[in-house]
Structure formats: C-alpha cells, structure tokens
Amino acid sequence: MPAVTARRNPLTLIVRFQSVIGLILVLIGGVVFSPVRHGQLLFLAPDNIANIIRAISETGIIALGMTFVIITAGIDLSVGAMLGLNSVLTAMLMTTANLGLVPTLLLVLAAGTAFGTLQGLISTRFRLEPFIVTLAGLQVARGLALVLSGNVYINISYGEGPGLAPPVFALLGERLFHNVVPVATLVFLALAVAATIVLNTSRFGRYVYAVGGNERAARLSGIPVTQVKVAVYAITGFAAASAGFVHAGQFSFGSANDGAGYELTAIAAVVIGGTSLFGGAGSMIGTIAGSIMLGALANILQLNNVNASLQLLATGAIIVLAAALQTMVGRREGSMR
C-alpha cells in the first residue's frame, strides 16, 4: 500500500514528470511573453526556432555525457573548460598542423576521452570527491587552452592547401531542411540516440543505474564499480570533446575561454530532466527535454532583453528547485517504507 500512496502523491508525480511539465510551461510562457513584430510572435518565428535548437546543440551534447555521471551520483565540473580546450585543439590541428578532418576529429575525441578517463582514475584510485577532482580539471583544461592558444582566437579559414581547413567542416555552421535545422543539432540528436540506446539497453547502462542506486550492493553483486565510474567520466570527456569540435565548426574558430558556464547549464538540463543528483535514476529523454526547456527559457529572456546575469540566476534557481523537490520526495517515500 505505501508504494501506491507514493505513486499517487502529487509531489511525486511532479518530480516524475518535471521535464515535461517544465517544458510545457516554458513553451506557454514563450508564446505569452513573446515580443510581436509585423504581426508575428518572434518566439515562434522559424529563424528563432532554429536559433533555439542551435543554441542547445553544444550544451545538449555535454548534458548527454553528464547524465551518465550524475546517475552514478557523480559530477563533472570540467566539461565547459574541456569544450574550450578541444575547440582550440580542433582549430590548431586543422590550421597549424595541417591535419585533415577525420584525423583531427579522432585526435580531439581521443584527447577528450583521455582527459575524462584520467579524472575518473584519480577520483577512484585516491578516493577523492569528483567535485574536487573535476574542479581541478576545469582549471587544468582552461590553463592548457590558454597556453596553447596564447589567449587569442584561433581562426579557421577554409580551402585547399596549407593552413586551411577542408570546406566540409564549415557545414557544422549551416542549416538544412529549408534552412531551419542546424547541422550541429543533427549531431546532437545522433549522439542522443546512441546515448539512449547505451543507457537503456546495454549491460553497461544497467551497471550505471546499479552503481548510482546502491554502490555497496552493486559491488557485492559482482559489478565492476571502479571501472564503471571511470567509464562514465571517459564518456563525459568524449561528449565535451565532441561539443568542442562542433563549436569550432559552428563558429570557425577555437577559443580558450569558450564554454564557460556550460557545466552549469548541462547539470541543470540533466537535473530538471528528472535525473536524481543522488544517483540511481534518470533518463536521456528527460535530459533532452531539459535541454530544450533551458534553451527556450534563455531565448525568451533574450527576446525580452533580460540581463545575461539574470539568466544565470534563473538557471541556478532551477537546479536548486529541482534538487529540493527530489530531496522532499526521497524523504517522503523513505518514511513510507
């Protein structure tokens, strides 16, 4: 009977469907508060919709990796700085090192994955809190990017010959399907499908949930807990590297300072998507919905000329609210057992 009561509790239902509820409310708010130009709601204009889905592509890719980490009750604060570092690497490998598209992509993904793996190894080997390890990783990644770039933009020019990137790379900044769907968003969706399949259907996905739900029980049941923890940080490194590569293609440059604050946006997308900060629960579908919600919310604020600082405050408030709701539901369900 307690389980039935918990399922029927309104607060539990709100938390369970918070990503859907939040997305609906934000979209309604977008329509209600949208400025009007020439009789058309700017929020619903095709160009604006394209801007929203383009803006979420990079943070959305990072959020996919972050979902794995948070389900294991971990956190990764280095992903924004890693995006900046990998955008610089992408630009330098294509222009200074004269590497082709595929070798550059493989090296950037390998570098990001290695960086994430190293953080996971340090955290598990020395039993350090992921918060501390990845906070240090943030500083290291940002510092490396600044050293490599000299704190200047590494511009990417396209063409054939030394110092020029292949023109196909510029497609990441283009739109398809009647100039509405950004190519970067298609990359995000492809990675989202892959991440969903891994989390929902693979043995590794089951291990991720088990480690986050009860690490001790997972270890006793024979699950390689340490390897799983290292692997999820490798995944976030891969995701951040992918986002850095996409970023360089979208804007045709690499910058050490880009990606600042992306870790907060990614965490917010994951948490409001229903993934528990305490581990053991979450979904990729929720993360995708959370990413769209945050992108739409930021767009509404921008259309109404709201200060960027207030946008950061709104994101922080959303994380606190979602975490508070999860805590309240967890305590209530615990008291009913």
C-alpha positions in Angstrom: 0.0 0.0 0.0 2.8 2.6 0.7 4.0 2.2 -2.8 0.6 3.0 -4.2 0.4 6.1 -1.9 3.8 7.3 -3.1 2.8 6.9 -6.7 -0.4 8.9 -6.2 1.3 11.7 -4.2 1.1 14.9 -6.3 4.7 15.9 -5.4 6.0 12.5 -6.6 4.1 12.9 -9.9 5.5 16.4 -10.3 9.1 15.2 -9.9 8.5 12.2 -12.1 7.2 14.3 -15.0 9.0 17.6 -14.1 10.8 17.7 -17.5 7.5 17.5 -19.4 5.7 19.9 -17.1 8.6 22.4 -17.2 8.9 22.2 -21.0 5.2 22.8 -21.5 5.2 25.8 -19.0 8.2 27.3 -20.7 6.7 27.0 -24.2 3.5 28.5 -23.0 5.5 31.3 -21.4 7.4 31.8 -24.6 4.1 32.4 -26.5 2.6 34.6 -23.8 5.7 36.8 -23.3 7.0 36.9 -26.9 7.5 40.3 -28.5 5.5 40.8 -31.7 7.0 42.1 -34.9 4.9 42.7 -38.1 2.1 40.7 -36.5 4.2 37.6 -35.8 5.3 36.2 -32.5 9.1 36.3 -32.6 9.3 33.3 -30.3 7.6 31.1 -33.0 9.4 32.6 -36.0 11.3 29.9 -37.9 14.6 31.7 -37.5 14.1 31.9 -33.8 13.3 28.3 -33.5 16.4 27.5 -35.4 18.4 29.7 -33.0 16.9 27.8 -30.0 17.8 24.3 -31.3 21.2 25.5 -32.5 22.0 27.0 -29.1 21.2 23.8 -27.2 23.3 21.6 -29.5 26.6 22.0 -27.7 25.3 22.1 -24.1 22.9 19.3 -25.0 25.8 17.1 -26.2 27.6 17.8 -22.9 24.4 17.0 -20.9 24.2 13.6 -22.5 27.6 12.7 -21.0 26.7 14.4 -17.8 23.6 12.2 -17.4 25.8 9.0 -17.1 27.9 10.7 -14.4 25.0 12.1 -12.4 23.2 8.7 -12.4 26.2 7.3 -10.7 25.9 10.1 -8.1 29.0 11.9 -9.5 29.5 15.3 -11.0 31.9 16.8 -13.7 32.7 20.5 -13.5 35.4 20.4 -16.1 33.2 19.9 -19.2 32.9 23.6 -20.1 36.6 24.2 -20.0 37.2 21.0 -21.9 34.9 22.3 -24.7 37.2 25.4 -24.9 40.3 23.3 -24.9 39.0 20.9 -27.6 37.8 23.8 -29.8 41.4 25.2 -29.6 42.8 21.7 -30.4 40.5 21.4 -33.4 41.4 24.8 -34.8 45.2 24.2 -34.3 45.2 20.7 -35.7 43.4 21.8 -38.9 45.3 25.0 -39.5 48.7 24.9 -37.8 49.3 21.1 -38.0 47.5 20.8 -41.5 45.6 17.7 -40.5 42.5 16.5 -42.3 39.0 16.4 -41.0 39.0 12.8 -39.9 42.5 12.7 -38.2 41.6 15.9 -36.3 38.2 14.5 -35.2 39.8 11.3 -33.9 42.6 13.1 -32.1 40.2 15.5 -30.4 37.9 12.7 -29.3 40.8 10.7 -28.0 42.2 13.7 -26.1 38.8 14.5 -24.5 38.2 10.8 -23.6 41.7 10.5 -22.1 41.2 13.7 -20.0 37.9 12.3 -18.7 39.4 8.9 -18.0 42.3 10.4 -16.1 39.8 12.3 -13.9 37.9 9.1 -13.2 41.1 7.2 -12.3 42.3 9.9 -9.9 38.9 10.1 -8.2 38.5 6.3 -7.8 42.2 5.5 -7.1 42.7 8.1 -4.4 39.1 8.1 -3.3 38.7 11.8 -3.9 35.3 13.5 -4.3 34.5 14.0 -8.0 33.7 17.7 -7.2 37.3 18.4 -6.2 38.9 16.4 -9.0 36.8 17.9 -11.8 37.1 21.4 -10.3 40.9 20.9 -10.6 40.3 19.5 -14.0 38.4 22.7 -15.0 41.5 24.8 -14.1 43.9 22.4 -15.9 41.8 22.3 -19.1 41.4 26.1 -19.1 45.1 26.7 -18.4 46.1 24.3 -21.2 43.8 26.0 -23.6 45.2 29.4 -22.7 48.8 28.2 -23.1 48.1 26.6 -26.5 46.2 29.5 -27.9 48.1 32.3 -26.3 44.7 33.6 -25.2 43.8 34.6 -28.7 41.2 33.3 -31.1 42.5 30.6 -33.4 40.6 31.4 -36.6 39.7 28.7 -39.2 39.8 29.5 -42.9 38.6 27.1 -45.5 40.0 25.9 -48.7 42.7 23.6 -50.2 46.3 24.0 -49.1 48.5 24.5 -46.0 46.8 26.2 -43.1 43.3 25.8 -44.5 40.5 23.5 -43.1 38.5 21.4 -45.5 35.4 23.2 -46.6 33.2 20.3 -45.5 34.0 21.3 -41.9 32.1 24.5 -42.3 28.8 22.5 -42.7 28.6 22.4 -38.9 27.6 26.0 -39.1 25.0 25.5 -41.8 21.3 24.7 -41.7 19.3 22.0 -43.6 15.7 21.4 -44.4 14.6 24.7 -45.7 17.3 26.5 -43.7 15.6 25.6 -40.3 17.5 22.6 -38.8 21.2 23.3 -37.9 23.6 20.6 -38.7 25.0 20.8 -35.2 21.6 19.9 -33.9 21.6 16.8 -36.0 24.9 15.8 -34.5 23.3 16.3 -31.0 20.3 14.2 -32.0 22.5 11.4 -33.4 24.6 11.3 -30.2 21.3 11.4 -28.1 20.0 8.3 -29.9 23.3 6.5 -29.3 23.4 7.5 -25.6 19.8 6.4 -25.1 20.5 3.0 -26.6 23.6 2.5 -24.4 21.8 3.6 -21.2 18.6 1.7 -21.8 19.6 -1.5 -23.5 23.2 -2.4 -22.6 24.7 -4.2 -19.7 26.8 -1.1 -19.1 23.7 1.0 -18.8 22.3 -1.4 -16.1 25.6 -1.2 -14.3 25.4 2.7 -14.3 22.0 2.6 -12.6 23.1 -0.1 -10.1 26.2 1.8 -9.1 24.2 5.0 -8.6 21.4 3.3 -6.8 23.4 1.4 -4.2 27.2 1.2 -4.7 27.8 -1.3 -2.0 25.1 -3.7 -3.3 26.4 -3.3 -6.8 29.9 -4.2 -5.7 28.7 -7.3 -3.7 26.8 -8.4 -6.8 30.0 -8.5 -8.8 29.6 -5.3 -10.8 33.0 -3.7 -11.5 32.1 -0.4 -9.8 35.5 1.2 -10.2 35.6 0.5 -14.0 32.0 1.8 -14.3 32.9 5.1 -12.5 36.0 5.6 -14.7 34.0 4.9 -17.8 31.3 7.5 -17.2 34.0 10.2 -16.8 35.5 9.0 -20.0 32.1 9.4 -21.6 31.8 13.0 -20.4 35.3 13.7 -21.8 34.2 12.3 -25.1 31.0 14.4 -25.0 32.9 17.6 -24.2 35.4 16.9 -27.0 32.5 16.3 -29.4 31.0 19.6 -28.3 34.3 21.4 -28.7 34.7 20.0 -32.3 31.1 21.1 -33.1 31.8 24.5 -31.6 34.8 25.1 -33.7 32.9 24.1 -36.8 29.9 26.3 -36.0 31.9 29.5 -35.3 35.1 28.8 -37.4 37.4 29.5 -34.5 38.8 28.0 -31.3 38.8 30.0 -28.1 40.2 29.0 -24.7 37.5 31.0 -22.9 34.6 29.5 -24.7 32.4 27.0 -22.8 32.5 29.0 -19.5 29.3 28.2 -17.6 28.4 25.3 -19.9 28.8 22.9 -17.0 26.1 24.6 -15.0 23.7 24.6 -18.0 24.4 20.9 -18.6 23.9 20.0 -15.0 20.6 22.0 -14.9 19.4 20.2 -18.1 20.1 16.8 -16.5 18.5 17.6 -13.2 15.4 19.2 -14.4 15.1 16.3 -16.8 14.5 14.1 -13.8 17.9 12.6 -13.2 18.5 12.4 -9.4 21.5 14.3 -8.1 21.7 11.4 -5.5 22.1 8.8 -8.2 20.3 5.7 -9.4 17.6 7.4 -11.5 17.4 9.4 -14.8 16.9 9.2 -18.5 18.3 10.6 -21.7 14.8 11.6 -22.9 14.4 13.7 -19.8 17.8 15.3 -20.4 16.8 16.2 -24.0 13.6 17.8 -22.7 15.6 19.6 -20.0 18.0 21.0 -22.7 15.1 22.2 -24.8 13.5 23.8 -21.8 16.6 25.7 -20.8 17.2 26.8 -24.4 13.7 28.1 -24.8 13.9 29.8 -21.4 17.1 31.6 -22.3 15.7 32.6 -25.6 12.6 34.1 -24.0 14.7 36.1 -21.7 16.9 37.3 -24.6 13.9 38.3 -26.7 12.8 40.5 -23.8 16.3 42.0 -23.3 16.7 40.4 -19.9 20.3 40.8 -18.5 22.5 37.8 -19.0 23.3 37.7 -15.3 19.7 37.2 -14.5 19.7 34.2 -16.9 22.4 32.6 -14.8 20.4 33.3 -11.7 17.4 31.6 -13.3 19.5 28.6 -14.2 20.9 28.3 -10.7 17.4 28.7 -9.2 16.1 25.9 -11.4 18.8 23.5 -10.2 18.1 24.3 -6.5 14.3 23.9 -7.0 14.7 20.5 -8.9 17.1 19.2 -6.2 14.8 20.4 -3.4 11.9 18.6 -5.0 13.9 15.4 -5.4 15.0 15.6 -1.7 11.5 16.1 -0.5 10.1 13.2 -2.5 13.0 11.0 -1.4 12.4 11.7 2.3 8.6 11.2 1.9 9.0 7.9 0.1 11.6 6.8 2.6 9.2 7.5 5.5 6.5 5.4 3.8 8.6 2.2 3.6 
